[in-house]
Amino acid sequence: MLRPGSSISFNSSTSMTKCSIDAHPTEQAIVIKFDNSSDQRGRAVSANVSTQQKIVHLKELTPEVDVSVLTDVVMKRCQFIPSNSKRELEQVLYYLKNRGSTKLTTRSRSSSAVSFDRKPMTPMNVNMDKLDDYIECFYGETSTEKNQGAMSIYELSKNGANLKEMSQNERLLGALARVFREDWKKNFDVSTNIMSTFVSLSKYTDYHSILLHHKIGSLCVNAIEHETKRYDMWNAEMKKANSDTVRKLKTAIRKQANLLAVCVTLLTNLAVDINVEVKMIRRDLVAHLIKCLQMSTNPHNALTLSTIKLLLKLSIFEENKIVMENHGIVEKLLKIFPIQDAELRKVTMKLLFNLAFDAKNVPKMVDGGLVPHVASLIEEDGKALNLLYLLSCNDDAKAMLAFTDAIQLLMRDVLSGGGSEVTKAVLLNTCIEKRNAQLVCGPNGQGLDLLLDLALNSRDLMLIKVVRAIAAHEGQTQNLFLKWITKLLEIAMHEGCDSSESKSSFGLECMGTIAEIRVANWQKIIQENDMIEWMKELLQYNFHESEERSIMNEKKPLQLQVVVACGTMARKLEAARCLIPLIDIFLGLLRSTQLDDEFVVQLLFVFLQLLRHKELANRLMGPESALGALMIDLMHDANSAVREVCDNALLIMEEHSKDWAKKIAGERFKWHNSQWLEMVEQHDENAYYEEEEDYGADMNFDHYDDEYDMNERLF
């Protein structure tokens, strides 16, 4: 096995050429020494002999690398190595592979597997005393020297203590700006290191004026605009190029992305000044950033992160959001999911959260499959939970949640007692979907029992709203509420009209939950809890003509829920009979609440349910029935829901009573022919006035005074 410093000497069969191959003592590289008396494979070309040295750097020589393949690559690239030294070269490479590397050089970032140069670039111990020497590197003839200087200055800028002195060095800043302006199109490494130095300065607002003085922000925008166009050209060229050209272009695109990443980062730091940000927007920066997002196909690309950070900052303004949406920002963001990088995921969630406030973006996110990704992150990312709330307002998103772990995570968070208001709000939206409500309840209703128990003990308003949303669904979940009705009703009756807002709101939600339960034995519940007397007292209406016959008061929300509950009770004949003492109160409410469409609809629905029972319909449809008159009056109301309930009720009245059928038919005839009747009535009135009019008075000219005497002779 070879060790550092060992050498291999061999003689060529043609010219006795001497060559030694050593392992570099500190880097992943081999050192080759040979004389120039032979050409590529040992053929003599000159009598003068001088020893030369080459250092061949190996990129990322890991234990997974095939040494034999790498040996062939080195032999192909390094023509000065004789062919009969292949075995010895392989031994050196095998030693380097097992040794590993403690440090990687800057050149290891190259895309090629093997690179070599006469002066390898190694990490330097830079210091401010040599700053002038680093600046002198910018005046060198080769890009290697310029990159050496740029890299050294960037290393200095990483130390915040050096920035003040560097910001005051006009020669340094001028040289950096000049070299970037001249070379950023030619050499990505030099320009990236220079711009990274400016990024170090831009982290502190004290140095922003200096950067703006040298127009660094403008240079960044120019670079972004140019490189996005060049990317399109390279991308088109790759489609028709050979494999070697494609490899080179991919390397160039990767380096291009690194340059764009630092440019975008610098603009983000400068954008703390709103005036500077406005100037960027005027240069159509948002469109260029969307293009940068499209270029960064790798989710872990630095360009992706820096671009989304700047887009997030710009998305707080509506004008910028419009431009983003026009360029398909949502679709491009969805392509990078799933995201493993925590920082990138956090920033992307924030940007999507800002975009989700626009209603037209939510369907795009849902259709793009964002819901499962967000649902899996709600435990570890608070912004994901906020985003899921906005998405859960969409019906399709609600349906998708049934196929994720979101419901389980939300329930666990809520039942543990640590659920936030956002968590409860998401659960509330989720339970509006019937399938989700069934999953929350569980196979035996255990989930619902736990929710109700927690809600009633803690008097949590959001949790009782969740329970009410579950109660609104028909099916087996209705039966799970039967054992809770008495307790809910007790709270509603005692706390619904409480002076405390928190108690009254909770009692109101309890009453709303009860009103949704259709399968209960309402006759028994009404009688056991003496509900009729309680409802009589609650629904008493007091109004004055001057108040537009309105009963707007503090009891009205609870009154509405009680009326809704009466509509549910009236579905069954036994319970409907119990409501007969409330008929006059219902009629009084119907007259006094004409301005409240919701109240009117619910009251009409109660009467509709009562009319469905033939036994009760005869009581309600007497010749002078006030209900019939009110129904006819509302049959052409502007509210469609009111008209629909009235039509259904009037159909029942027509079937039960011939007298009411004639009255209703007459009213409908008048309504449908109102224009013709109006014309007829107007014609009759005009004819009457024409007959009564006396034209004789017009022949009497005595009341005229035109200074002429009718008896005076004219001639």
Secondary structure as UniProt FT lines:
FT   TURN            4..5
FT   TURN            13..15
FT   STRAND          19..23
FT   STRAND          29..35
FT   TURN            36..37
FT   TURN            40..41
FT   STRAND          51..58
FT   TURN            63..64
FT   HELIX           67..77
FT   TURN            79..80
FT   HELIX           83..85
FT   HELIX           86..99
FT   HELIX           106..109
FT   STRAND          114..117
FT   HELIX           128..130
FT   HELIX           131..136
FT   HELIX           137..139
FT   HELIX           143..157
FT   HELIX           160..167
FT   HELIX           170..183
FT   TURN            184..186
FT   HELIX           188..202
FT   HELIX           205..207
FT   HELIX           208..213
FT   TURN            214..215
FT   HELIX           216..238
FT   TURN            239..240
FT   HELIX           243..270
FT   TURN            271..272
FT   HELIX           274..282
FT   TURN            283..284
FT   HELIX           285..295
FT   TURN            299..300
FT   HELIX           302..314
FT   TURN            315..316
FT   HELIX           318..326
FT   TURN            327..328
FT   HELIX           329..334
FT   TURN            335..336
FT   HELIX           342..355
FT   TURN            356..357
FT   TURN            359..360
FT   HELIX           361..367
FT   TURN            368..369
FT   HELIX           370..375
FT   TURN            376..380
FT   HELIX           382..391
FT   TURN            392..393
FT   HELIX           395..401
FT   TURN            402..403
FT   HELIX           406..415
FT   TURN            416..417
FT   HELIX           421..430
FT   TURN            431..432
FT   HELIX           434..441
FT   TURN            443..444
FT   HELIX           446..458
FT   HELIX           461..471
FT   HELIX           476..484
FT   HELIX           485..495
FT   TURN            496..497
FT   HELIX           501..514
FT   TURN            515..516
FT   HELIX           522..528
FT   TURN            529..530
FT   HELIX           531..538
FT   HELIX           545..547
FT   TURN            548..549
FT   TURN            554..555
FT   HELIX           556..569
FT   TURN            570..571
FT   HELIX           573..578
FT   HELIX           580..582
FT   HELIX           583..592
FT   TURN            593..595
FT   HELIX           597..611
FT   HELIX           614..620
FT   TURN            623..624
FT   HELIX           626..634
FT   TURN            635..636
FT   HELIX           640..656
FT   HELIX           658..672
FT   HELIX           674..692
FT   HELIX           696..699
FT   TURN            702..703
FT   TURN            710..711
//
